[in-house]
Amino acid sequence: MDEQSVSILSDVELHAVFHAPEAAIDRQAGIVFVHGWSGYGTGPHRIFINAARRLTADGFHCLRLDLRGRGDSLGDERTADLDGMIADVLAAASLLRERGVRDVYLLGICSGGNVSLGGASLDKSLAGLVLWSTPLFAPFKARTEELRRTGFFLVEYARKLFRRQTWSKLAAGAINFRMIARILLGKGRGSPAPKHQRNPKDSLRDIMSDLKGYHGRMIFIYGSADDEAAGAPEFYKQYCIDNAIPHAFHTIAGANHSFYSLEWEREVIDLTADWLKADDAAKYTIS
């Protein structure tokens, strides 16, 4: 297989490594690899390199991208944001199409999955998304954490109702109901950040709303020991059901967020390869 360094023009110059399959097994389908927030085109522990070589051997064109301000790409890492990274991924998808790729998939890990969802919300012609350890978008994650925090305190206060000292304090008027209400309602934990300090992982758009109407296939793969993706599988599964998006979900037993062991890495790559080949075969079966 052939691997070559390429440049891509977004609104900044980007670097990527292009893996071309042998002509005899060319599927005319390609994959843009999208790394996480603090990573670059190799992926954690070189998982993207190993996956790209495996998938190229299976006949897929693969493009391992360095997002703006990461790796060898230009741009200021301090000002890079989600919307800029989405633009980078769409520029990479355009490069694959210019090289004759018929169907373009995005494969993202961690926040690279969020970038990939953002890409599909703007380019509904993308063939599909492969989403590894993709967390909730920042606003949804904050909301989920707030609900979990409120639930924790509700349980704690419910337990206290059965304690003798609680009723003694109640009789003496020593319970601060105003403070309890502030805790349960999440008030008093500081003012929100000014608009100019917007979380760079937030989009200026409502991506999940803009994603409606996309019907490319999606596969989500998570590790059972991934605390960073809490609530994400349930949310995305329901979203796919509600919006008639063909989908598959897999959980790798014991795996952490980045699939660090060789066994976990092998499994996530095998699941991805099998899904991509089945998807390609289903679309272009020769009778």
N, C-alpha and C positions, 0 to 999 in steps of 0.2 A: 504494500500500500504506500501511497505517496503522502507525505506531510510537509506542508509549506507555510511559511509566515506570510500573512496578508495584512493589508491596511484597509480600513473601512472608514468612509467619511460619514459621520453623523453631523452634529454641529461642532464636534471636535474630531480629531483623527484618532481612530481606535486601532488596537492591535488584536489579531486573532491568529490561531493556528488552524489551517484547513487540512482535513484528512480526506483524501479521495480514494474511493474503492477501485478495485480492478474493474476494467471495462466489462469483463465477462460476467460479473455478478452485480453490476450497477442496478440498483432498484429505482433510480431516479427520485429518491426521497432523501431528505436531508434533515439534520438536527442541529439547532443552535443551542450550545451549552451555556447556561446562565448561572454564574456563581453567586454565592451569598454576599452579604453586605461588606464584610471585611476581607473577602477572598479575592481570587483572580482565576484565570482560565484553567489552572490545573485542578481546581476543586480541592477540598480538604483531603489530605494524605494521597494526592494524585488520583483521586477516584475518577475525575473527568478524563484523564489521560487513558486510564485502563478501560473505562467505558467506551470512549471514542474509538479506541483501537479494536475493541471487540465488535462494536456496531459497524465500523468500517469494513471489517472482515466479513460481516453479514451483508454487505452491499449498500450501506447507508453513507451518504456524504455527511461529514461531521465538521462543525465549526466551533472551536473552543474560544470564546470571546473574553477579552479583558474589558470590563465596563469602564466608563470614564473615571479617571482619577485612580484607577486600580491597575496593577501589573505594569505593562508597557504602554498602555493607552494614555493619551494626553488628557488634560483636565485637572481641576483642583479637587482633590479628594474631600476637602472641607466643605465645598459648596455643591458637590454631587448630590442629586436627590432622585427620588423614585421616578418622577416624570422624565427626567433626563435619561435615566437608565432604560426606561421603556423605549424612548426614541432610539437608543443605541441598539437594542435588540431588533427593532423593526428594520434598521439599516442593515444589520447582519442578515436578516431574513431576505432582504432585497438582493444582497450579494449572492446568496445561494440560488435565488431564482435566475439571476443574470448568468449563472454558471450552468443553467439547464436543469436545475432541480425542480421537480414537478410538485411535490408535496413537502411543505416545511413544517416541522415540529419544533417546539421549544421544550427544552429540558432544564428545569431550574431546581436548585437545592436551596433550602431555607428561604431567605428573602428573595433569592433568584426565582423562586416559585411565584412570589407576589409580582415580581417584574413580568414574568411570563403571563400571568393572568391579565396584567395590565396591557401587555402586547396583544393578547387575543381580544380584549375589549375594544381595540382600535382596528385590528386587522382580522376580520371574521373569516377570511379565506385560509387562515392557518389550519393545517390538517389536524393537529392535536397538541395536547400538552402532557408532558411527563413531569410530575410534581413530587419531588422528594422532600420530606420533612417541612412542608410549606406551612408556616404559621398563619394565624389570623392577621389581617391587615391591622395596622397600629390602632385605629379607632375602635375596631371590633374587639381587639385584644384588651384595650383599656376598659371597655365596657364589661367584658367577661371577668376580668380581674376584680372590678368593682362589685359585680354580683357575687363572686366567690367570697370577697372580703365581708360583704354585708351578711351573707349566709353564715359565715364563721361567727360573727358577733351575735347573730340571732340565736344560734345554738348555745353560745356561752351564756347569754342572758336568760335563755329558757332553763338552763341548768341551775342558775342562781335562784330561780323562783322556788326551788325545792329546798333551799337552805334556810335554817332558822334565823341566821343573822340578817338575811335579806328582809324578812318580815319585821324583824326588830327595827331595822333602819327605816322601813316604810312607815311603821307606826310612829317613829320619832321624827319623821319628815326629813330624813337625812339622805334621801336618794335624789340625785341631780337628774331629773327627767330631761332637762334641756340638753345636758351634755350627752345623754344616751341618744337622743334624737339626732344630734349633730354627727355622732359616730355612725349611726345607721344610715343616715342620708349622705354621708361622705363629705360633710362640710367641715371647714376649719383646717384643711390640710394645705393651705397656701393658695395663692391666686394662680389662675392659669397663665401659661407663658404668653408673652406678647405675640402678635401675629408675625412679626419679623423673626421670631425665634421658632417658627413652625418646625415640627418634627420632619426631618428630611425623608423619613420613611412614609410620610403621608402624601397622598396625591392631591392635586388641586381639583381632581375629578372624583366622582363617586364611581370607582372602578366596577364594583359588583353590580351596580345599576347599569353601567355602560356595557357590561359583559352579556346582558340579556340579549338573546338573538344569536348568540354564538352556539353552534351545534357540532363543533369538532369534538372528537373523543378526548377524554381525560383519564389519566391513571394517577392515583395518589398512593404514595408509599411512605409509611411511617414506621418508626421503631417504637416498640411498646414501652421503652424506658426514656422516651423523649419528652421531658418536661416543658421544653420551649414551644411545643405545638399543642399545648393543652386546649381542648375545645375545638381545635381546627377540623379534625376528621368529621365530627358530627355536623359542624356548620356547613362544610363544603359538600358533604353527602346530601344534606337536605336541600342545599342550593341546586345541585345537579338534578335532583328529583323534581323540584318545583319548576325548573326551567328546561326540562326534557333534554338534558345534556347526557349523551352516552358516557358512562363512567365505570371505573373499577377502583376498588380500594383494597390495599394489602397492608397488613401489619407484620413486621418482622420481629419475632419473639426475642426479647432481651436487648434489642438494638438501641443505641443512643441516637442523638440528633444527627450525627455525621457518619454513622455506620462504620465505626472505626476498626472493628475486627475484620480479618480477611474473609471469614465466613459470612458476616453481614454484608460486606462489600460485594461478594460473589452473588449473594441472593438478590440484592437490589438490582444489580446489573442483569442477572438472568431474567428476573421478572420483567424488566424494561425491554430487553431484547425480544422476549417471547411475545409481549404485547405489541411491540412495533411491527414485528414480522407478521403477526396474525392480522393486524389492522391493514397492513400493506397488501396482504394476500386477499383479504375480504374485498378490497376495493378493485383489485386488478387481477382477479382469477382468470386465467386463460382456459377457455373450454375447448 
